[in-house]
Amino acid sequence: MVVGEVAVETDVIVIGGGPGGYAAAIRLGQLGHSVVLVEKAQLGGVCLNRGCIPSKALIHAAGEFHKLQSLAKLGIRLPAGEAQFDLQGWQEWKGAVVGQLTKGVSQLCQANGVTVVYGEAAFMAGNRVGVETGGDFEVYKFGQAIIATGSRPLIPGFVQVDGTHVLDSTDVLQLEEVPASLAIIGGGYIGMELGMALAKLGSKITIVEAAERILPQVAPHLAAEVAKQAKKLGITVKTATKVQAVEVVDQKVEMTVFSEADGEERLHAEKALVTIGRIPNTASIGLEQAQVATDSRGYIPVDEQCRTNQPHIYAIGDVTPGPALAHRATKQGIVAAEAISGLPSAVDSPLVPYVIFTEPQVAGVGLTRAEAEAQGYQVKTASFPYRANGRALATLEPDGFAEVIVDADSHLLLGMHVVGADASNLIGEGALALELAARVEDVALTMHPHPTLSEIWVEAAAHVLGHAIHVVPKK
């Protein structure tokens, strides 16, 4: 199509088909709008194709392989040395899982009347988007638009990612052999998740973190449980250490690092992985043509209905300020779709649960103790250890604890946090409890099934109240 010819008209155009974009498009279709969803690669975005799902598939496989070492405790005998991990075989399985999910998203879009267009999109004006589609150029005229272009790995200027020796988080999930050694720049959740998984598969892992501790985004006593397991896995962790240079020498990686404690050091590894954060994909989508404002870091400020400074243009997910989490993007996408439809929908809750798939898993929602005290609350807290839970002991998962943060006066739950087995699923109860403004008694009085890990919430809640059954009462 020649630029300037008749544009294809649609009620709403959604740019980006990740977990926020496709959810928005489907909801718009349900609400009767004509919708064009533009995706430059695969439906599902980074999360489904190159991030959340593939990484958790690797973490799960590595965990299952690592568990073989403990099976003798359960009376299961395996021939010594016969278990092997085939990363190429895992790649095939991962591909099948991703393929099934992307096919499902495509079918859902089709069933809800969403027109999917594959190509690179950019605003041409406040009501037009141009899309490069493999040599062709199409123009779409819209009434409303949703920006859901996601984010990409942040790579420091002194590092050259080549996909072979120096990797980003996408590259590492394409490996067909477990590296003998891997140096990871960044001890946040991505670095720790992938580092611990590969350590379980036999890779010698060194993690370099500029902050004073790993997982600096979570409470120190939660991160400490992960640090213990990292040590057991043989991972070398260098905190308060900055990377100064990364070079490939004789097909190996040489990394120069510096810390006040140890001075300048050189680390050597077969490969290096860069996981120091992500940046929004907003620089090349023509925001200036639509007069959509961004902040100094490239993020798009939005209101509680995800509107930008242009009332007919919305933004969701990683391009907006806040945690880069798929479930947050999905929530924002649904809210934006409903706001476009005139429904009273809003992202009006600060409660965004997080999950870190380390060993053990870490999850939380609401305030930590330090955050609650900083906000002026008189706080009561209590925790319950996994080692006192029958299910945890029976399944060889005794590490970790659950913690509740409570307002001392009203007994309102302010935060719920857990580090331990299946924390990713357990935190759903915490998110619901806080969203419903539950008191700690509501959790303590709710009958939980036995034997399950969910009982840790009952015990932690009862512990705050002074009558936990399976732990010595607080004095």
C-alpha positions in Angstrom: 0.0 0.0 0.0 1.3 3.4 -0.9 1.5 5.9 2.0 -1.4 8.3 1.7 -3.8 5.7 0.3 -7.1 4.9 2.0 -6.3 3.7 5.6 -8.0 0.6 7.1 -10.3 1.9 9.8 -10.7 0.2 13.2 -12.2 1.2 16.5 -9.1 0.3 18.4 -5.5 -0.6 17.5 -3.4 -2.5 20.0 0.4 -2.4 19.4 2.1 -5.4 20.9 0.7 -8.9 21.4 2.2 -9.9 24.8 0.2 -10.8 27.9 -1.1 -7.3 28.2 -1.8 -6.6 24.5 -3.6 -9.8 23.6 -5.7 -9.7 26.8 -6.7 -6.1 25.9 -7.5 -7.1 22.3 -9.6 -10.1 23.4 -11.5 -8.1 26.0 -12.2 -5.4 23.4 -13.5 -8.0 21.1 -15.8 -9.3 23.8 -17.1 -5.8 24.3 -18.1 -5.5 20.6 -15.2 -3.3 19.2 -13.4 -3.8 15.9 -9.8 -4.5 16.9 -6.5 -4.7 15.1 -3.7 -6.3 17.1 -0.2 -5.6 15.7 2.6 -7.9 16.8 6.1 -7.8 15.3 7.2 -11.4 16.2 5.0 -14.0 17.9 1.7 -13.7 19.8 2.4 -13.9 23.5 5.4 -11.6 23.4 8.6 -12.0 25.3 6.8 -13.5 28.3 5.4 -16.5 26.5 8.1 -17.0 23.8 11.4 -15.9 25.3 10.8 -15.1 29.0 8.4 -16.3 31.6 7.3 -19.6 30.2 10.6 -20.9 28.7 12.6 -19.8 31.8 10.1 -21.5 34.2 10.2 -24.6 32.0 14.0 -24.7 32.4 13.8 -24.0 36.1 11.3 -26.9 36.5 13.3 -29.3 34.5 16.5 -28.4 36.4 14.7 -28.8 39.7 13.4 -32.2 38.7 16.9 -33.3 37.7 18.4 -32.0 40.9 15.8 -33.9 43.0 17.2 -37.2 41.7 20.1 -36.7 44.2 17.6 -36.9 47.1 15.5 -39.8 46.0 17.4 -42.3 48.1 15.9 -40.7 51.1 12.5 -41.7 49.9 13.6 -45.3 49.3 14.0 -44.8 45.5 17.2 -46.3 44.2 18.7 -45.3 40.8 21.8 -46.7 39.2 24.7 -44.4 40.1 25.7 -42.0 37.4 23.1 -43.0 34.8 20.9 -39.9 35.0 21.7 -37.3 32.4 20.2 -34.0 31.3 19.7 -33.5 27.6 19.4 -29.8 26.9 18.6 -30.3 23.3 15.7 -32.6 24.3 14.6 -29.9 26.7 14.6 -27.4 23.8 12.2 -29.6 21.9 9.8 -29.9 24.9 10.0 -26.1 25.5 9.2 -25.5 21.9 6.1 -27.8 22.1 4.9 -26.0 25.2 5.4 -22.5 23.7 3.8 -23.6 20.5 0.7 -24.9 22.2 0.3 -21.7 24.1 0.8 -19.4 21.2 -1.7 -21.4 19.1 -4.2 -21.0 22.0 -3.7 -17.2 22.0 -4.2 -17.1 18.2 -7.4 -19.1 18.5 -8.7 -16.9 21.3 -8.1 -13.8 19.2 -9.8 -15.3 16.2 -12.8 -16.4 18.3 -13.2 -12.9 19.6 -13.0 -11.1 16.3 -9.5 -9.7 16.7 -7.6 -9.0 13.5 -4.0 -9.9 14.0 -1.4 -8.2 11.8 2.3 -9.1 12.0 4.7 -6.3 11.5 6.5 -3.3 13.0 4.1 -0.5 14.0 4.7 3.2 14.6 2.4 6.2 15.0 2.1 8.5 12.0 -0.3 10.9 13.8 -2.6 11.0 16.7 -5.1 8.8 14.8 -3.0 6.8 12.4 -0.5 3.9 12.8 1.7 2.7 10.0 2.7 -1.0 9.9 5.7 -2.5 8.0 4.6 -6.0 7.1 7.4 -7.8 5.3 7.9 -5.4 2.4 4.4 -3.9 2.4 3.2 -0.9 4.3 -0.3 -0.5 5.7 -2.0 2.4 7.4 -4.6 2.0 10.1 -6.9 4.8 11.2 -8.1 4.3 14.8 -10.4 5.9 17.3 -8.5 4.6 20.3 -5.1 3.0 20.7 -3.3 0.8 23.3 0.5 0.8 23.5 1.7 -2.6 24.8 5.2 -2.9 23.2 6.9 -4.3 26.3 10.6 -4.1 27.2 14.0 -5.5 26.3 17.1 -6.4 28.3 19.2 -3.5 29.5 22.8 -4.0 28.2 25.6 -1.6 29.5 27.6 0.2 26.9 30.8 -1.6 27.7 29.3 -5.1 27.1 28.9 -6.5 23.6 26.3 -9.3 23.6 27.2 -11.7 20.7 24.7 -14.5 21.5 27.6 -17.0 21.7 29.9 -16.1 24.5 28.1 -13.1 26.0 24.4 -13.7 26.4 21.3 -11.9 27.3 18.3 -13.6 29.0 16.8 -14.6 25.6 20.1 -16.2 24.4 20.6 -18.3 27.5 17.2 -20.0 26.9 18.4 -21.1 23.4 21.5 -23.0 24.6 21.7 -26.6 23.5 24.5 -27.5 25.9 25.0 -26.6 29.5 28.0 -24.3 29.8 30.8 -25.6 32.0 31.0 -22.2 33.7 28.8 -19.1 33.5 29.5 -15.6 35.0 26.3 -13.7 35.5 26.2 -9.9 35.7 23.3 -9.1 38.1 22.0 -10.9 41.1 18.4 -9.8 40.8 15.5 -12.2 40.2 16.4 -13.1 36.6 20.1 -13.7 37.3 19.3 -15.8 40.4 16.6 -17.8 38.8 18.7 -18.8 35.7 21.9 -19.1 37.7 20.4 -21.5 40.2 18.7 -23.6 37.4 22.0 -24.0 35.5 23.9 -24.7 38.7 21.5 -27.7 39.2 22.5 -28.9 35.8 26.2 -28.8 36.6 27.3 -25.4 35.5 29.8 -23.6 37.7 28.1 -20.3 38.4 29.5 -17.0 39.5 27.1 -14.1 40.2 28.3 -10.5 40.3 25.9 -8.0 42.0 26.6 -4.3 42.5 24.3 -4.1 45.5 25.2 -5.2 49.0 23.2 -8.4 48.6 21.4 -10.6 46.1 17.7 -9.9 45.3 17.9 -6.3 46.6 14.3 -5.8 45.6 13.0 -8.1 48.4 13.3 -8.0 52.2 16.7 -9.1 53.4 15.5 -12.0 55.5 13.7 -13.5 52.5 16.7 -13.1 50.3 18.9 -14.7 53.0 17.0 -18.0 52.4 18.0 -18.0 48.8 21.6 -17.1 49.6 21.8 -20.2 51.8 20.6 -22.4 48.9 22.9 -20.7 46.4 25.9 -21.6 48.6 24.7 -25.2 48.8 24.5 -25.3 45.0 28.2 -24.2 44.9 27.4 -20.8 43.4 30.0 -18.1 44.0 28.3 -14.8 44.8 30.2 -11.5 44.7 28.1 -8.6 46.1 29.0 -4.9 46.3 31.0 -5.7 43.2 31.0 -3.7 39.9 31.8 -5.1 36.5 34.3 -2.9 34.7 34.9 -4.8 31.5 33.9 -7.9 29.6 36.1 -9.4 26.9 36.2 -12.6 24.8 39.7 -14.0 24.8 40.5 -17.3 23.2 36.8 -18.3 23.0 36.3 -17.7 26.7 35.0 -14.7 28.7 37.3 -12.6 30.8 35.5 -10.2 33.2 37.2 -7.4 35.2 35.4 -6.6 38.4 36.1 -4.3 41.3 35.0 -4.2 45.0 36.2 -2.2 48.0 36.8 -5.5 49.8 38.8 -7.3 47.2 40.0 -4.6 44.8 40.3 -5.4 41.1 39.8 -9.1 40.1 39.6 -11.0 36.8 37.0 -13.7 36.5 37.1 -16.3 33.7 34.1 -18.4 32.4 33.0 -20.2 29.3 30.1 -17.8 28.9 28.7 -14.6 30.5 25.1 -13.7 31.0 23.8 -10.1 31.4 20.7 -9.7 33.6 20.8 -6.2 35.1 17.3 -5.1 34.2 15.0 -4.2 31.3 14.1 -1.0 29.5 10.8 0.0 27.8 10.3 -0.3 24.0 9.2 3.2 23.4 11.9 4.8 21.4 11.0 3.8 17.9 7.2 3.6 17.8 6.6 7.2 16.8 5.3 8.5 20.1 6.3 12.1 19.2 4.0 11.9 16.1 1.1 11.1 18.4 2.3 13.6 21.0 2.4 10.9 23.7 4.6 12.0 26.6 7.3 9.9 28.3 9.4 10.4 31.3 13.2 10.8 31.4 13.7 7.0 31.3 11.3 6.4 28.4 8.3 5.1 30.4 4.8 6.4 29.5 3.0 7.9 32.6 -0.7 6.8 32.8 -3.6 7.3 35.0 -5.6 4.6 36.9 -7.4 3.7 33.7 -4.1 3.5 31.8 -4.7 6.7 29.7 -1.7 8.6 28.6 -1.6 12.4 28.3 -3.6 11.8 25.1 -7.0 10.7 26.4 -7.7 8.4 23.4 -4.3 6.6 23.7 -3.6 4.1 26.4 -0.4 2.4 27.6 0.0 -0.9 29.6 2.6 -3.2 30.8 6.4 -2.7 30.8 6.2 0.6 29.0 4.5 2.1 32.0 6.2 3.0 35.4 6.0 0.1 37.9 7.1 -3.5 38.2 7.6 -5.3 34.9 5.3 -8.3 35.6 3.1 -10.1 33.1 0.1 -10.3 35.5 0.2 -6.5 36.0 0.2 -6.0 32.2 -2.8 -8.3 31.8 -4.7 -6.5 34.5 -3.9 -3.1 32.9 -4.9 -4.5 29.4 -8.3 -5.5 30.6 -8.8 -2.2 32.5 -7.8 -0.2 29.4 -10.3 -2.2 27.2 -13.1 -1.7 29.7 -12.3 2.0 30.1 -12.4 2.4 26.3 -15.9 0.8 26.5 -17.1 3.3 29.1 -17.1 0.8 32.0 -16.1 1.9 35.5 -12.8 0.0 35.5 -9.5 1.1 37.0 -6.2 -0.2 38.4 -7.1 1.2 41.8 -5.1 -1.2 44.0 -1.4 -1.0 44.9 -1.4 -4.8 45.5 0.8 -6.3 42.9 2.0 -9.8 44.0 5.5 -10.9 42.9 7.0 -14.3 42.5 10.7 -15.2 42.2 11.4 -18.7 41.0 14.6 -19.3 42.8 15.5 -22.1 45.2 13.5 -21.7 47.3 10.8 -19.7 45.6 10.0 -16.2 47.0 6.7 -14.5 46.8 4.9 -11.6 48.4 2.1 -9.1 48.3 1.6 -5.9 50.2 4.0 -4.2 52.6 7.1 -5.6 54.2 7.6 -4.8 57.9 10.0 -2.0 57.1 7.6 -0.5 54.6 4.7 -0.7 57.0 6.7 1.0 59.8 7.9 3.7 57.4 4.2 4.4 56.7 3.5 4.9 60.4 1.8 1.6 61.2 2.3 0.0 64.6 3.2 -3.5 63.3 2.9 -7.0 64.5 4.5 -9.8 62.6 4.9 -13.6 62.9 6.3 -16.3 60.7 5.8 -20.1 60.5 8.6 -22.4 59.3 8.2 -25.0 56.6 10.1 -27.5 58.8 7.0 -27.6 61.1 4.7 -28.4 58.3 3.9 -32.1 57.7 3.5 -31.8 53.9 6.9 -30.0 53.6 8.7 -32.6 55.5 7.1 -35.5 53.7 8.2 -34.0 50.3 11.7 -33.1 51.3 11.0 -29.4 51.2 11.6 -28.1 54.8 13.4 -24.8 53.9 11.7 -21.5 54.3 8.9 -19.8 56.1 5.6 -17.8 55.7 5.2 -14.4 57.3 2.3 -12.1 57.9 2.5 -8.3 58.5 -0.4 -7.0 60.6 -1.6 -3.6 61.9 -1.4 -4.0 65.6 -4.5 -1.9 66.3 -7.0 -3.1 63.7 -5.4 -6.5 63.0 -5.7 -5.6 59.3 -3.4 -7.7 57.1 -0.8 -5.3 55.5 1.5 -7.9 53.9 1.9 -11.6 53.3 5.3 -13.0 52.2 6.6 -16.6 51.8 9.9 -18.1 50.9 9.8 -21.8 50.3 8.4 -24.6 48.1 5.5 -23.6 45.9 5.5 -20.0 47.1 4.3 -19.1 43.6 1.0 -20.8 44.2 0.7 -20.0 47.9 0.8 -16.2 47.4 -2.5 -16.3 45.6 -4.3 -16.6 48.9 -2.3 -13.6 50.2 -3.3 -11.5 47.3 -7.0 -12.3 47.8 -6.8 -11.7 51.5 -5.3 -8.3 51.1 -7.6 -7.3 48.3 -10.5 -8.2 50.5 -9.0 -6.1 53.4 -9.0 -9.2 55.6 -8.0 -9.2 59.2 -5.5 -11.7 60.4 -8.3 -13.5 62.3 -10.0 -14.2 58.9 -7.0 -16.3 57.8 -6.6 -18.0 61.2 -10.2 -19.0 61.4 -10.4 -20.3 57.8 -10.2 -24.1 57.7 -7.4 -25.1 55.4 -7.0 -28.7 54.1 -4.4 -31.1 55.6 -1.8 -32.1 54.8 -0.9 -29.1 52.6 1.6 -26.3 52.4 -1.4 -23.8 52.6 -1.6 -24.5 56.3 1.5 -22.3 56.9 -0.8 -19.3 56.5 -3.1 -20.5 59.2 -0.2 -21.1 61.5 1.5 -17.8 60.8 -1.8 -15.9 61.4 -2.5 -17.8 64.6 1.1 -17.2 65.7 0.5 -13.4 65.5 -2.6 -13.9 67.7 -0.6 -16.0 70.2 -2.2 -19.4 69.7 -0.3 -21.2 66.9 -0.6 -25.0 67.4 2.6 -26.2 65.7 5.1 -23.6 66.9 6.2 -22.2 70.3 4.0 -19.2 71.0 5.5 -15.7 70.8 6.3 -14.1 74.1 
